[in-house]
Amino acid sequence: MEHNTRILIVDDNESIHEDFYKVLVHEQNADHAALDDLEAELFGDDGGKPKNKAPDDILQYAVDSALQGQEALSMVDKAAQEGRPYALIFMDVRMPPGWDGIETISRIWLKHPYIEMVLCTAYSDYTWDDIIEKLGSNDKLLFLRKPFDAIAVQQMALSLVKKWNLGEQARNHVQNLEQEVEQRTLQLQDLLAELEAKNAELADSNSQLKRAVLHDALTGLPNRILFHDRLEQAIKLATRNKTQFAVAMMDLDGFKEINDQRGHLSGDYVLKTVADRIQKTLRDSDTVARLGGDEFAFVLPAVARESPEIVLKKIMSAFMEPVVMDSNGEKISIGASIGSAFYPDHGTDADTLVGRADAAMYTAKRDGSGICMYRDNANEAATS
């Protein structure tokens, strides 16, 4: 079955269309290799396919553009009538003077309920409750915060287009089964069992796709997209309950030397070991994410004013024991630098909190103190 790779960009800003086009339709480059590795990890290596197949066999998206919601609905209708439906739509929230993104999605899903959607916004235009009320609880909707990250867009496109095609394959399969049931009622039990197996396979594939979009492939930790979502939810909860929480940023000391001297496989092993140790030190309510490279981030909810230092020291305890690198028992010592900031003392929005925690981290790295808390006065930081 030929894959449907049609994508529609809906935004009233033409420059946004150009940005998406540059990310999704491009010449062969290093990003293709990374996305090929991602696809192989998600969907397995098909032994029937040649190992040197061209990445463009998978990544050649057909990208169209619409400036308003009404235009988008007309294009979706026409595409469906022609038998070439869209698999994925990147939808802007604000598109004056016509329908906004939520209204457009609602109207499209009334007629085309299987299209995957990514809602793109730089603002908190709607609460989650508002979206559920307008669109219902739906696993075909993800969020992309502006300004978007190119890799995040590519990962979403790959995962959601694959998800749509798996769903379409299952829907076609169900339709064929229903026709067979009408003709072969005596074999109803066997056909129902086959259908359940296909549904279970689709549910498992959907679960893997969702995890791939929101988690780091190496460590299994939440990635940048999920971290920012958790941070936004923590801000909303703390605002409603008038509580505090801490945001922390961390990177490893000397990690570049490990990669340079021992190779990336050793570096990957160190990152996975550190991630496993950190997860064991935190509470279930805490979030630790890998943002990329050796950069980690934390959301520590319901933390009292005096307690972040204790939590951060628990994190630093993960570096007390050296990492055993091979079966011969060779050990290397790994260090880290952590900076933290409070909500609402040091900021009330995600960017400010992350920026000030990051500044505190670089102070800790510069001073060699290990842990540093952001201080309001004169944009200084306090070390401990």
N, C-alpha and C positions, 0 to 999 in steps of 0.2 A: 504493500500500500504506500503510495507516494505521500510524503509528509506535507501538510498544509503549513506554510510559514508566513502567511499574510498577517501583517501588523498595521494597525491604524493609530496614528498620533493625533490627538484632539487637543488643541491649544490655540488660544487667540493670539499668541505671540509667535510670529513666523521664525524668529531666531531660535526658538525652542525646537521647532521642527528640524532646523539645520543641525542642531546639537544631537538630537536623537539619530538623525541620518548618519552623521559622522561616526557615532558609536556602533550602530547596528549594521551599516553597509560600508565596508571598508576593504582595503587591500589586505592581502595575506600578511600577517604580522605575528608578533609574539603572543598576542591575546588569543589567537586561534589555538595555539598549542595548549594554553591554560584551559580554554573551554573544552577542547577535546579530552583532556585529562579529566575534567569535571564530568563530562558525559559518560566516559568509560567507567568512572567510579559509581555514577548513579545507575546506569542501565546495563553495565556488564560489557564484556568484550565479545562481540559476535564472531565466533571462529570462522564463519562463512565469508566474512568481509576481509579484503586485503588489508594488511597492516599499514600500508602506505597510502591509504585512500585520502583524497583531498578533503581538507576541512570544509571547503565550500559546499561539499555535498550536504552538510548539516547546517551551516551558518548563513546560507544565502537567503536572507529574509526579503520579502516583498513589502516595502514600507510605503504607506500612503498617508496623506495628511488631510485634516479638516480643521477649520478655524472656529467653528461654532457647533453646538450640540445638534441643531436641526440638520446641518449639513452632514454631520457624522451619522445620524440615524438614516438619512437617505442613502448614504454610501453603504452602510451595513445592509440595508434592505436590498439594494442593487446587487451587492456581492453575493448575498444568499440566493437571490433569484438566478444568478448566473452559475450557481453551483460552485462558487469560489469564495466561501465565507471567510471572515476574519477569525483567526484563532485568538488574538490578543489585542487589547486596546490600552494604550497609555492615555489616561484621561486627566486633563487639568481640572481643578476645582472651580476657579473663578474665570468665567468667560463672558463678561458683560458685552452687550446688553441682553443676550439671550439666556437660554437655559444654563444653569451651572452644571458642574460635573455630576453631582448626585442626581439631579433631575434627568440628565441625559442617560446615565447608567440605568436608572429606573425604567425609562421609556424603551431603551434598547433591550433590556432583559425581559420585558413583557413579550417581545416577539422572538428574541434570540437568547434564550436563557443559558446557553452553554459557553458563551464568549468569556474568556478570562479577562479580568480587569485589573489595572494598576492605577490607583488614584494618586496623582502627583500634586503636592501642595507645599507651600512654604509657610502656611498659616494653620492655626487651629480653627478652621471655619466651622466644623461640626464636631460635637462630642461623639464618642463611640455609641452612646445610647441613641443619639439622633440618627446616626447612620443605620443602626439596627432597625430603628422604627421605620425609616424610609426604604431600606433595601432588604431587610430581613437578615437573619443569620446565614451567611453565605461563604463557602470556602473558595469561591472564585474571585475574591477581592483581596488585594494586597495594597500596601501604602508605600510610596516613594517620596522621600522628603527632598525638596529643592533647597539648594542646588544639588542635583543628584550626582552620584559617583558612577563613572563609566562602567566599572566592573560590576557594580550592583545592577545596572541596567542590563548588561550582557547576561548576567546570571539569571535575572528574572525572565528575560526573553527566552533563553534556552530552556529553563525549567518549565515555564508556563506554556510555551508552545508545545513542548513534549507532553505536558499534562493534558492539554486540549486534544492532541492527537490520540493519546491513550484513551481519553474519554470518548472520542468519536469512534474509535475502533470498538470499544465496548458497547456503545450505543448501537452501532451497526450490527454487532454480534447479537445483541438483545433482539433487535428487529428481526433478524434472520431466524433466531430461535422461536420467536412468537409465531412466525409463519409455519415453521416446522411443527410446532405444537398443534396448530389448527389441523394440519394434515396427518399428524401421527400421534393421536391422543393416547394410544396404548403405551407410548414411550415417555409419557409426561414426567415420571419420577426421575429418569436419567437426565432428561433435558434440564429440569430444575436444578439438579445437582451440578450440572455443568455451568449453569448460569451463576449459581452461588460461588463456584470456584473463580469464575471470571470477575465477579464483583469483589471477592476477597483480594484477588490479584491487583485490581484497580485501586482498591483502598490502600493496599500496601505500597503501591507505586506513588500514590498521592502523598502518603505520609513521608516517603523518602524525598520526594520533590520539595515538599514544604520545609523539611529539615535542611535540605541543601541550600535553600534560599536564605535561611535565617541562622545557619550555624557554620562555623569554621570547619573546613574539611579535614585539617590536620589534627586539631585538638578536640573537636566535638563541642567546643564552647560556643555560646552565642557570638555572632559576628557583629559588625558595626551597625547593621540595620536593626537587629533585635536589641542591641544595647541601647540605641537611641529611643526605641519604642518603650523599653523598660524604664528608661530615665524620664520620658514624658509622663508615663503612668505614675511614677513615684512623685513627680512634681504635682500632678493633679490630686493625688491622695493626700500629700502633705499639706497642700493648700486647703483642701476641704477639712482636714482634721486638725489643722494648725500644729503640725508636728515638724520635726527636723529629720534630715537624712544627710548622708555624706556621699560625695562622689570622689573617687580616687583614680589616679592614672599611674601606671607603673611601666618601666621597661627594664630590661636586664643589663647589667654592667658587663662589658667585655664580650657581648654576644657576637659582634662582628668578627672578633679575633677567632672565636670558635669556628664560625663558618669558613673564614679564610684559611685557617690552619688545618682543620679537620674535615672540611667539606660540609655540604648542606644536609646530608643524611644525618651526620652527628648533630648539626644544629637543630634539625627537626626532632631528633630524639630528646634533646635537652628541653625544647619547647613543650613536648608532650609530657615529659616528666614533671616539669614545673607546673603545668596546668593541672595534672592529677593531684599534686601535693596541695596546691592552693584550694582546689575544690573541697578537699578533706578538712581544711581549716575553717571554712565559712559555714554560716547557718543556711538553712533551706531558703530563707527569705532573701538572702543576698544574691546578687548577680555578679558574676565575673565573666568578662568577654575578651576575646582576642580581636584587636582592631586591625592587626596586620604586623608582619615582621615579629619583633620581640615586644610589641606594645600591647599592654593589657589595660582594661578599664573595669571599675567596680561601681555598683550602686549598692549602698548599705543603708537600707530603710530603717526607720524608727530607732535611730542612734542618738543617745543622749549626748549633751554637750561635752561631757568629760570622757566618753567612751571611744571615740574614733582612734585615739592613740593605741588603745588596747587591741582593737580590731586590726589595725595596721601592723602592730607587732606580731599578731597571730599570723598574718600573711607573711611577714618577714621570716617567721620561724620555718617556713617551707624551704628556706635557703641555708639553714644551719648545717644540714648534712650535705656532703658533696654528692654529685651524681656519678653513679657507677656506669662507665661507658661501654664495657665489653665483658666477655666471659672471663678475661684474665684479671678482672677486678680493678682495672685502672679507674681512678676517681679524679674528677675535676670540681673545683669549687665555683659556684655560681652566685653572684650578688645581684642586687636589684636596688632601684631608687623609686620611692613612692611619694607622690604629692596628693594632698586632699583638699577639698573645699566643702563648705556647709551650705545647705539650703535651709533658710533663706538668707542667712547672714552674709554670704559671699556672692549671692546671685539668685535670681528667681526664674531664670530660663536656662535651657540645656546648654546653649553655646557658651554662656558666661561661666556656668559651673565647670564645664569641661575645660575651658580656657584657663581658668584660675587654678584648677587642680593640676593642669599641665605645667603652668608656670611654677607652681610649688615643686613639682617633680624635678624640673630642671635645676631649681635651687638646691634640692637634695643631692642631685648628681654632681653639681658644681662644688658643693661643700663637702661631699663625701659623708653626709650625715645619715643617709639611708631613708629617713622619713622626714617629710616636711609638710606642715599645715599652712595653708594660705592665711595671711594676715591682712586685714582691711587697711590699716593705716599705712599710707604711702606705698601701697601695693607691695608690701613686704611679705615675707613668709617666715613662719616660725619653725625651727627644726627641733627634732627630739631624738 
